[in-house]
């Protein structure tokens, strides 16, 4: 009788919500730890790749132990993570330049604007594409990420909305950085992109329970 009650509670929406929230908090703390291991500047983007890989395991139903898995993924994706950092990091400088820089011709502004778009798109898609298509060489991963972002325009627009909302919350409530601000966009990104690019790989525990 007690076991039936426990099983019922574990299947409830409230339990799944708080279990997912607790997972976000733990992944967020591990991401902060991994970022510190990479001296922050060289650790943030590899930590994003590590969290993406871990959430990919969760979606496939074989997450395992969080800390050792994420640390292993951090080492595995350290170089490609920092390559992405070199692409995305200048975006802040570019935005300041666009707002306060000296007057330039439209071609320069167009190039800077395209850099911003490409950087954001790669930040969203490249970690997921790297996991879903590991056989692709690096150039093809980057190109596929850009093409997929155009082909899945609605998903890309949704990710942009989430990114803007995330930035607003971080500036409004910076304490979120210690809890879910790092992990939440990563979880949402891999879930939505994976569902869009390879929907058959999404793990649904409720379906498994029904089949059993």
NORKATA-V601387 format. One record per backbone hydrogen bond with DSSP energy under -1.0 kcal/mol. CO is the residue of the C=O (numbers start at 0). NH is the residue of the N-H. Records with the same first field share a line. If there is no record, write none. Layout:
BEGIN
CO: NH, NH
END
This chain:
BEGIN
0: 4
1: 5
2: 6
3: 7
4: 8
5: 9
6: 10
11: 15
12: 16
13: 17
14: 18
15: 19
16: 20
17: 21
18: 22
19: 23
20: 24
21: 25
22: 26
23: 27
24: 28
25: 29
26: 30
27: 31
28: 32
29: 33
30: 34
31: 35
32: 36
33: 37
34: 39
35: 38
37: 41
38: 40
39: 42, 43
42: 46
43: 47
44: 48
45: 49
46: 50
47: 51
48: 52
49: 53
50: 54
51: 55
52: 56
53: 57
54: 58
55: 59
56: 61
57: 60
58: 202
64: 68
65: 69
66: 70
67: 71
68: 72
69: 73
70: 74
71: 75
72: 76
76: 80
77: 81
78: 82
79: 83
80: 84
81: 85
82: 86
83: 87
84: 88
87: 90
89: 93
90: 94
91: 95
92: 96
93: 97
94: 98
95: 99
96: 100
104: 108
105: 109
106: 110
107: 111
108: 112
109: 113
110: 114
111: 115
112: 116
113: 117
114: 118
115: 119
116: 120
117: 121
118: 122
119: 123
120: 124
121: 125
124: 128
125: 129
126: 130
127: 131
128: 132
132: 135
136: 140
137: 141
138: 142
139: 143
140: 144
141: 145
142: 146
143: 147
144: 148
145: 149
146: 150
147: 151
151: 155
152: 156
153: 157
154: 158
155: 159
156: 160
157: 161
158: 162
159: 163
160: 164
161: 165
162: 166
163: 167
164: 168
165: 169
166: 170
167: 171
168: 172
172: 175
173: 176
174: 177
175: 178, 179, 180
179: 183
182: 186
183: 187
184: 188
185: 189
186: 190
187: 191
188: 192
189: 193
190: 194
191: 195
192: 196
193: 197
197: 200
198: 201
203: 207
204: 208
205: 209
206: 210
207: 211
END
